[in-house]
């Protein structure tokens, strides 16, 4: 009898995944982040690639100016809640970086990426892709501000 009880308990433990604890679900947070029933949502991924004018923008002051405006634009879009994630891509030319936009359509993302001074200057071109990921990505900017010691 004890063995049967132990086997039943073991079966319950093995078949109930740790992530399935309904006590952890926060409906208000899910709603705030735009999560669906799976805790996911749609975004648009922008891959920045080397543009036609990257090699020709050789004046150091002008290049620094373009990139200063590039970073300022990213900050503005993040503050507006449109830019969820940004990252340079390391050692993967011609890919240079990525943006994740909190928008519903490719067209909305394209309008936003065209506000980037480095895109306007032809330093970067871009590729747009819709994708589906955790709604928790929406918390990155808020969290990052709490751990960033020095501005870029």
C-alpha positions in Angstrom: 0.0 0.0 0.0 2.8 2.5 0.9 4.5 1.7 -2.4 1.2 2.5 -4.3 0.9 5.8 -2.5 4.5 6.7 -3.2 4.1 5.9 -6.8 0.9 8.0 -7.0 2.7 10.9 -5.5 5.7 10.5 -7.8 3.4 10.4 -10.8 1.7 13.6 -9.7 5.0 15.3 -9.3 6.4 14.1 -12.6 3.3 15.0 -14.6 2.8 18.5 -13.1 5.3 20.9 -14.6 6.8 23.4 -12.2 5.9 26.3 -14.5 2.2 25.4 -14.4 1.5 26.9 -10.9 -1.7 28.9 -11.4 -0.9 30.9 -8.2 1.8 32.8 -10.1 -0.5 34.2 -12.9 -0.9 38.0 -12.6 -3.9 39.0 -14.7 -3.3 42.7 -14.3 0.3 42.5 -15.4 -0.6 40.3 -18.4 -3.2 42.8 -19.4 -0.8 45.7 -19.0 1.8 44.0 -21.2 -0.7 43.0 -23.8 -0.1 39.3 -23.2 -2.4 36.6 -24.7 -3.4 33.5 -22.8 0.1 32.1 -23.3 1.9 35.2 -22.0 3.0 36.0 -25.5 2.4 38.8 -28.0 3.4 40.0 -31.5 6.3 42.3 -32.2 8.3 43.4 -35.3 12.0 42.6 -35.4 14.2 45.0 -37.4 17.6 43.7 -38.4 19.9 46.6 -39.2 22.4 45.7 -42.0 25.3 47.7 -43.4 23.9 50.4 -45.8 25.3 51.8 -49.0 26.8 54.9 -47.4 28.5 53.3 -44.4 31.9 53.2 -46.1 31.5 56.7 -47.6 30.7 58.4 -44.3 34.4 58.8 -43.3 34.3 62.2 -41.7 34.7 61.4 -38.0 32.8 64.4 -36.8 29.9 63.7 -39.2 29.8 60.0 -38.3 29.8 60.8 -34.6 26.9 63.2 -35.1 24.9 60.6 -37.1 25.4 58.0 -34.3 24.7 60.5 -31.5 21.3 61.2 -33.2 20.9 57.4 -33.8 21.2 56.8 -30.0 19.0 59.8 -29.2 16.3 58.5 -31.5 16.4 55.0 -29.9 16.0 56.6 -26.5 13.0 58.6 -27.7 11.3 55.5 -29.2 12.0 53.5 -26.0 10.5 56.3 -23.8 7.4 56.3 -26.0 7.1 52.5 -25.5 7.6 51.7 -29.2 11.2 50.3 -29.0 11.2 47.3 -26.7 14.7 46.0 -27.3 17.8 47.2 -29.1 21.2 45.5 -29.5 24.3 45.7 -31.6 25.1 42.4 -33.4 28.7 41.4 -32.8 30.9 39.8 -35.4 28.2 39.1 -37.9 28.6 41.4 -40.9 26.7 42.7 -42.7 24.2 42.4 -39.8 24.9 45.3 -37.4 22.1 45.5 -34.9 18.5 44.8 -34.1 15.4 46.6 -32.9 12.3 45.0 -31.5 9.3 47.3 -32.0 6.0 47.2 -30.0 3.8 47.6 -33.1 1.2 45.5 -34.8 2.3 45.8 -38.4 5.4 45.8 -40.6 4.3 49.2 -42.0 4.3 50.8 -38.5 7.7 49.4 -37.8 9.0 50.7 -41.1 7.8 54.2 -40.4 9.6 54.1 -37.0 12.9 52.7 -38.4 12.9 55.4 -41.0 13.1 58.0 -38.2 16.6 56.7 -37.4 19.2 59.1 -38.6 21.7 56.3 -39.4 19.1 54.7 -41.6 18.3 58.1 -43.3 22.0 58.7 -43.8 22.4 55.2 -45.5 24.7 53.9 -42.9 22.1 51.2 -42.2 19.6 49.4 -44.3 17.0 47.1 -42.6 15.0 43.9 -42.8 11.6 43.6 -41.1 10.1 40.4 -39.6 7.0 39.9 -37.5 7.6 37.6 -34.6 5.8 36.2 -31.5 7.5 36.2 -28.1 7.0 36.7 -24.4 5.1 39.8 -23.4 7.7 40.1 -20.6 10.0 41.8 -23.2 7.9 44.9 -22.5 9.6 45.1 -19.1 13.2 45.4 -20.5 13.4 49.1 -20.7 12.0 49.7 -17.3 14.3 47.2 -15.7 17.3 48.4 -17.7 17.0 51.9 -16.3 17.4 50.4 -12.8 20.6 48.7 -13.6 22.3 51.1 -16.1 25.0 53.0 -14.2 26.3 55.1 -17.2 24.4 56.4 -20.2 25.6 55.4 -23.7 
